[in-house]
Amino acid sequence: MISIRKYEPKDFDGVRFACLNSEGEAITGNLGEFILHTFCDYYIEKEPENCFVLDDDGKAVGYIICTEDYDRYKEVFDREYLPLNKDLGEDNYKWACESTILQNKYKEEYPAHMHIDILPEYHRQGWGGKLLNTLFEHLRSKGIKGVMLTAGTGNVNAGKFYGKYGFKQLEIYDTDVAFGMKLL
């Protein structure tokens, strides 16, 4: 049976697998390590209380992960996770350094930011919207006034999907589009 539940430590490998395999082709090597260090591990290691998984019979097959406070996130990310990217190639390290420019710019209005991924065989079944609604309810209960995310400019479907759930496009910067949603 498929359900959404709070992240648990047993989900660590499943969430990381979904992170690297949600587009249908596995991301491996230095790029895979960069993706995990930059867009996954902080959330499940430092703020698991703000993470939810799509569970299929005890296995995490998707997730929504979030930080509720950009400044706290950035301090820990720069100290513990950014250095992990130094040996993964100059381009990856530069990308990691620049990965939060938009979150920093909009942190007052949207202090939380999130990432969502679902394995391909679970796409187009309504689970993405259910994960979003679960996170929204959670953040509202904590008094968080807004949440944002970024997606690649080439990901046209992202804009349609996030717009459907109330996000508005904030800005296009380089190869990223920022989307934000007020919660309170």
Rosetta silent file (secondary structure, phi, psi, omega in degrees, C-alpha in Angstrom):
SEQUENCE: MISIRKYEPKDFDGVRFACLNSEGEAITGNLGEFILHTFCDYYIEKEPENCFVLDDDGKAVGYIICTEDYDRYKEVFDREYLPLNKDLGEDNYKWACESTILQNKYKEEYPAHMHIDILPEYHRQGWGGKLLNTLFEHLRSKGIKGVMLTAGTGNVNAGKFYGKYGFKQLEIYDTDVAFGMKLL
SCORE:     score description
SCORE:     0.000 S_00000001
   1 L     0.000  137.565 -178.221    0.000    0.000    0.000 S_00000001
   2 E   -95.509  134.753  179.493    1.278    3.466   -0.908 S_00000001
   3 E  -151.993  171.082  174.703    1.161    6.246    1.673 S_00000001
   4 E  -113.621  133.708 -179.794    2.894    9.411    2.811 S_00000001
   5 E  -147.514  169.328  176.445    4.574    9.469    6.185 S_00000001
   6 E   -62.383  145.655  173.686    7.277   11.253    8.149 S_00000001
   7 L   -61.026  141.777  174.119   10.861   10.478    7.187 S_00000001
   8 L  -128.801  154.855 -179.374   12.579    7.869    9.379 S_00000001
   9 H   -52.510  -30.971  179.447   16.301    6.991    9.552 S_00000001
  10 H   -65.439  -14.116 -178.209   15.573    3.701    7.739 S_00000001
  11 H   -86.692   -4.719 -173.296   14.611    5.796    4.674 S_00000001
  12 H   -50.103  -55.498 -177.573   18.102    7.267    4.197 S_00000001
  13 H   -66.416  -37.279  179.716   19.179    4.991    1.331 S_00000001
  14 H   -66.210  -41.113  177.908   15.758    5.058   -0.332 S_00000001
  15 H   -65.106  -44.765  178.918   15.587    8.848   -0.333 S_00000001
  16 H   -62.998  -38.692  177.754   19.101    9.086   -1.760 S_00000001
  17 H   -62.816  -45.856  179.197   18.188    6.506   -4.420 S_00000001
  18 H   -62.689  -37.624  178.686   15.077    8.489   -5.394 S_00000001
  19 H   -58.624  -41.036 -175.689   17.157   11.660   -5.531 S_00000001
  20 H   -90.613   -7.350 -173.962   19.501   10.116   -8.086 S_00000001
  21 H  -128.025   10.535 -174.541   16.912    8.170  -10.086 S_00000001
  22 L   -73.255  -16.658 -179.121   13.786   10.360  -10.286 S_00000001
  23 L   -94.631    1.992  176.768   14.408   11.397  -13.888 S_00000001
  24 L   100.026  -21.491  177.760   14.489    7.823  -15.164 S_00000001
  25 L  -127.203  128.861 -175.301   18.229    7.523  -15.650 S_00000001
  26 L   -63.378  137.450  172.733   20.557    7.138  -12.679 S_00000001
  27 L   -93.800  125.675 -174.452   22.919    9.995  -11.893 S_00000001
  28 L  -128.681 -179.083  174.399   26.278    8.509  -10.933 S_00000001
  29 H    64.396 -151.130 -178.399   29.903    9.414  -10.258 S_00000001
  30 H   -60.197  -36.818  179.640   30.975   12.874   -9.164 S_00000001
  31 H   -64.542  -41.181  177.674   27.725   14.416  -10.379 S_00000001
  32 H   -62.240  -44.430  178.531   25.722   11.991   -8.249 S_00000001
  33 H   -63.019  -42.378  177.176   27.804   12.745   -5.172 S_00000001
  34 H   -58.617  -46.885 -179.432   27.436   16.474   -5.822 S_00000001
  35 H   -58.592  -45.721 -179.924   23.639   16.142   -6.113 S_00000001
  36 H   -64.016  -46.218 -178.963   23.451   14.245   -2.818 S_00000001
  37 H   -65.157  -32.906 -171.062   25.750   16.653   -0.960 S_00000001
  38 H   -95.594  -34.886 -170.685   24.018   19.734   -2.332 S_00000001
  39 H  -122.405    5.863 -175.284   20.326   18.874   -2.654 S_00000001
  40 L  -136.536  -59.473 -164.802   19.588   15.927   -0.365 S_00000001
  41 H   -61.476  -40.528  179.664   21.751   14.996    2.591 S_00000001
  42 H   -51.605  -49.617 -171.581   21.476   18.162    4.687 S_00000001
  43 H   -61.952  -46.909 -176.911   17.691   17.880    4.894 S_00000001
  44 H   -78.829  -21.240  178.662   17.480   14.237    5.947 S_00000001
  45 H   -91.254  -35.213 -173.414   20.447   14.489    8.295 S_00000001
  46 H  -107.091  -25.037  179.944   19.813   17.878    9.920 S_00000001
  47 L  -135.921   52.427 -178.424   16.053   18.513    9.583 S_00000001
  48 H   -61.226  -22.192  178.371   14.375   15.100    9.286 S_00000001
  49 H   -67.226  -14.344  178.545   11.355   16.529   11.102 S_00000001
  50 H  -108.222   22.271 -177.345   10.661   18.559    7.926 S_00000001
  51 L  -124.296  140.551  179.894   10.923   15.594    5.557 S_00000001
  52 E  -132.334  148.044  179.631    8.234   13.223    4.295 S_00000001
  53 E  -119.280  151.138  168.154    8.451   10.102    2.168 S_00000001
  54 E   -89.690  114.991 -172.309    6.213    8.410   -0.323 S_00000001
  55 E  -106.563  127.322  172.865    6.168    4.892    1.084 S_00000001
  56 E  -118.457  100.008  178.368    5.354    1.775   -0.929 S_00000001
  57 L    54.849   46.323  176.649    5.161   -1.176    1.432 S_00000001
  58 L    89.428   -0.323 -178.068    7.942    0.102    3.696 S_00000001
  59 E  -115.124  129.987  176.750   10.183    1.437    0.924 S_00000001
  60 E   -73.797  118.543 -178.654   10.768    5.148    0.260 S_00000001
  61 E  -117.396    4.612  177.513    9.992    5.706   -3.438 S_00000001
  62 E  -175.721  172.297 -177.388    9.770    9.488   -3.316 S_00000001
  63 E  -163.455  164.198  163.712   10.099   12.372   -0.923 S_00000001
  64 E  -134.149  123.982 -176.431    9.642   16.011   -0.116 S_00000001
  65 E  -124.476  148.647 -169.159   12.438   17.473    2.000 S_00000001
  66 E  -153.872  150.141  163.813   12.632   20.933    3.446 S_00000001
  67 E  -111.923  141.030 -178.429   14.449   23.384    5.643 S_00000001
  68 L   -93.709  -11.402 -175.604   12.268   25.814    7.516 S_00000001
  69 L  -140.032  105.017 -176.045   14.955   28.451    8.135 S_00000001
  70 H   -56.051  -45.994 -175.083   17.312   29.461    5.334 S_00000001
  71 H   -61.844  -43.210  177.384   19.876   31.151    7.583 S_00000001
  72 H   -62.574  -45.604  177.386   20.268   28.107    9.838 S_00000001
  73 H   -55.762  -51.245 -174.054   20.487   25.865    6.758 S_00000001
  74 H   -61.147  -40.113  179.661   23.115   28.053    5.060 S_00000001
  75 H   -60.724  -47.321 -179.334   25.361   28.149    8.115 S_00000001
  76 H   -72.123  -41.993  179.870   25.443   24.344    8.397 S_00000001
  77 H   -57.992  -47.889 -178.710   25.533   23.759    4.636 S_00000001
  78 H   -64.094  -35.952 -177.566   28.587   26.010    4.176 S_00000001
  79 H   -78.779  -41.147 -170.174   30.412   24.433    7.111 S_00000001
  80 H  -109.132  -33.018 -171.539   29.603   20.735    6.591 S_00000001
  81 H  -104.041  -38.470  178.604   28.273   20.024    3.090 S_00000001
  82 H   -57.190  -45.106  179.629   29.853   22.550    0.742 S_00000001
  83 H   -59.493  -25.351  179.444   33.400   21.298    1.508 S_00000001
  84 H   -65.657  -19.447 -178.687   32.366   17.783    0.425 S_00000001
  85 H   -89.022   -8.397 -175.772   32.049   19.123   -3.125 S_00000001
  86 L   -59.470  -34.508 -177.373   35.604   20.469   -3.382 S_00000001
  87 L   -94.566   10.747 -176.097   36.982   17.203   -4.770 S_00000001
  88 L  -103.826   15.996  178.324   34.101   16.610   -7.208 S_00000001
  89 L   105.817  145.111 -176.584   35.294   18.954   -9.936 S_00000001
  90 H   -59.675  -41.384 -179.953   35.506   22.701  -10.297 S_00000001
  91 H   -64.450  -42.727  178.920   32.131   22.993  -12.058 S_00000001
  92 H   -63.962  -42.401 -179.696   30.330   20.990   -9.367 S_00000001
  93 H   -64.337  -43.254  178.242   31.928   23.017   -6.599 S_00000001
  94 H   -61.034  -44.264  179.212   31.000   26.298   -8.299 S_00000001
  95 H   -60.865  -43.032  178.376   27.427   25.065   -8.788 S_00000001
  96 H   -61.985  -42.478  179.167   27.236   24.098   -5.096 S_00000001
  97 H   -61.883  -35.119 -176.344   28.514   27.544   -4.068 S_00000001
  98 H   -94.922   -0.416 -171.776   25.871   29.224   -6.227 S_00000001
  99 L   -66.917  -14.939 -176.679   23.039   26.786   -5.473 S_00000001
 100 L  -118.210   15.947 -179.849   21.390   29.016   -2.862 S_00000001
 101 H   -56.816  -47.695 -177.998   21.635   32.453   -4.457 S_00000001
 102 H   -70.517  -37.382  177.841   17.893   32.627   -5.085 S_00000001
 103 H   -62.586  -40.007  178.339   16.967   31.174   -1.693 S_00000001
 104 H   -63.891  -41.887 -178.080   19.116   33.840   -0.049 S_00000001
 105 H   -62.740  -36.229 -174.494   17.495   36.584   -2.089 S_00000001
 106 L  -107.875   14.342 -172.486   13.948   35.569   -1.093 S_00000001
 107 L   -63.636  -27.839 -179.441   14.577   34.239    2.426 S_00000001
 108 L   -69.057  -43.741 -178.465   12.605   36.960    4.224 S_00000001
 109 L   -82.637  -32.740 -177.187    9.388   36.255    2.359 S_00000001
 110 L  -130.122   77.198 -175.170   10.011   32.510    1.854 S_00000001
 111 L   -67.436  -24.119  179.152   12.223   31.293    4.728 S_00000001
 112 E   -94.963  146.996  168.386   11.657   27.626    3.898 S_00000001
 113 E  -138.010  155.704 -168.302   12.886   25.910    0.760 S_00000001
 114 E  -139.478  164.944  172.415   12.218   22.397   -0.467 S_00000001
 115 E  -136.593  144.440  179.155   13.094   19.613   -2.889 S_00000001
 116 E  -138.498  136.398  175.905   10.774   16.918   -4.182 S_00000001
 117 E  -148.185  144.576  178.377   11.518   13.767   -6.178 S_00000001
 118 E  -139.107  137.057  177.266    9.522   10.657   -7.024 S_00000001
 119 L   -60.354  145.503 -172.663   10.688    7.546   -8.854 S_00000001
 120 H   -53.259  -36.665 -177.233    9.334    7.431  -12.443 S_00000001
 121 H   -69.258   -7.006  178.230    6.975    4.496  -11.915 S_00000001
 122 H  -110.728    3.464  178.215    5.067    6.647   -9.374 S_00000001
 123 L   -68.764  156.915  173.165    4.814    9.759  -11.574 S_00000001
 124 L    57.988   35.929  177.113    1.459   11.119  -12.758 S_00000001
 125 L  -123.772    8.815  179.242   -0.540    9.465   -9.988 S_00000001
 126 L    88.178    0.962 -176.089   -1.161   12.555   -7.841 S_00000001
 127 H   -71.271  -33.349  178.572    1.578   11.790   -5.309 S_00000001
 128 H   -60.185  -46.472  177.937    3.517   14.988   -5.980 S_00000001
 129 H   -63.957  -37.858  178.919    0.530   17.119   -5.048 S_00000001
 130 H   -68.012  -37.771  175.223   -0.134   15.029   -1.969 S_00000001
 131 H   -63.948  -44.154  177.945    3.485   15.424   -0.858 S_00000001
 132 H   -58.950  -48.949 -178.794    3.234   19.199   -1.379 S_00000001
 133 H   -61.592  -36.536  176.460    0.003   19.429    0.602 S_00000001
 134 H   -62.297  -46.160  179.513    1.533   17.380    3.422 S_00000001
 135 H   -65.901  -44.031 -179.949    4.495   19.740    3.602 S_00000001
 136 H   -56.719  -47.340 -179.946    2.309   22.857    3.386 S_00000001
 137 H   -60.820  -42.984  179.182    0.161   21.680    6.294 S_00000001
 138 H   -61.302  -48.867 -177.753    3.279   20.836    8.317 S_00000001
 139 H   -66.474  -40.163  177.246    4.917   24.228    7.683 S_00000001
 140 H   -60.581  -40.195 -179.420    1.715   26.150    8.421 S_00000001
 141 H   -64.769  -20.985  178.940    1.401   24.322   11.753 S_00000001
 142 L   -96.642   -0.437  178.842    4.879   25.617   12.597 S_00000001
 143 L    78.929   21.229  179.172    4.037   29.196   11.595 S_00000001
 144 L   -79.869  125.846 -170.615    6.315   29.258    8.541 S_00000001
 145 L   -83.220  -18.714 -179.928    5.109   32.057    6.274 S_00000001
 146 E  -165.308  155.842  179.602    6.426   30.883    2.910 S_00000001
 147 E  -134.074  146.923  178.641    8.259   28.168    0.999 S_00000001
 148 E  -138.670  171.125  175.983   10.221   28.286   -2.227 S_00000001
 149 E  -157.618  167.420  172.466   12.159   26.083   -4.583 S_00000001
 150 E  -124.072  152.418  175.365   14.168   26.321   -7.762 S_00000001
 151 E  -139.785  157.627  177.870   13.947   24.290  -10.944 S_00000001
 152 E   -66.610  145.654 -179.726   15.957   24.308  -14.123 S_00000001
 153 L   -61.503  -25.333  179.253   14.771   26.677  -16.835 S_00000001
 154 L   -79.224   -8.901 -177.624   14.495   23.723  -19.206 S_00000001
 155 L   -90.155   78.159 -177.086   12.007   21.958  -16.934 S_00000001
 156 H   -62.176  -36.808 -179.154    8.799   23.355  -18.442 S_00000001
 157 H   -63.665  -29.748  179.698    6.640   20.815  -16.638 S_00000001
 158 H   -60.677  -46.590 -179.815    7.873   22.096  -13.272 S_00000001
 159 H   -59.275  -41.620  178.542    6.340   25.511  -13.848 S_00000001
 160 H   -65.543  -46.144 -178.587    2.994   23.983  -14.762 S_00000001
 161 H   -61.919  -52.795 -176.640    3.047   21.602  -11.805 S_00000001
 162 H   -66.743  -35.707  176.006    4.035   24.175   -9.181 S_00000001
 163 H   -60.674  -38.757  179.286    1.622   26.755  -10.606 S_00000001
 164 H   -60.502  -29.357 -177.635   -1.199   24.254  -10.224 S_00000001
 165 L  -102.186   13.723  171.785   -0.462   24.080   -6.489 S_00000001
 166 L   100.787    0.222  176.837   -0.254   27.828   -5.888 S_00000001
 167 L   -75.247  147.088  172.225    3.390   28.675   -6.460 S_00000001
 168 E  -115.686  147.579  177.750    4.202   31.838   -8.368 S_00000001
 169 E   -72.422  128.193 -178.773    7.296   32.353  -10.457 S_00000001
 170 E   -95.980  -42.049 -172.711    9.615   34.765   -8.655 S_00000001
 171 E  -171.589  151.262  167.892   12.588   35.091  -10.963 S_00000001
 172 E  -108.833  126.083 -179.827   14.725   33.496  -13.634 S_00000001
 173 E  -132.914  115.975 -179.620   18.396   33.584  -12.757 S_00000001
 174 L    56.165 -113.393 -178.634   20.960   31.987  -15.049 S_00000001
 175 L  -107.175   14.867 -178.584   19.634   28.416  -15.551 S_00000001
 176 E  -118.932  148.051  171.786   17.238   28.387  -12.573 S_00000001
 177 E  -115.749  129.817  176.774   13.659   29.491  -12.048 S_00000001
 178 E   -96.937  135.354  176.250   12.596   30.386   -8.517 S_00000001
 179 E  -123.249  140.831  178.753    9.044   29.612   -7.397 S_00000001
 180 E  -135.770  154.385  177.296    7.509   30.758   -4.118 S_00000001
 181 E  -141.873  129.507  174.692    4.313   30.220   -2.212 S_00000001
 182 E   -79.308  136.091 -178.252    2.960   32.123    0.765 S_00000001
 183 L  -106.171  -27.046 -178.417    1.635   29.822    3.440 S_00000001
 184 L  -122.343    0.000    0.000    0.261   32.289    5.996 S_00000001
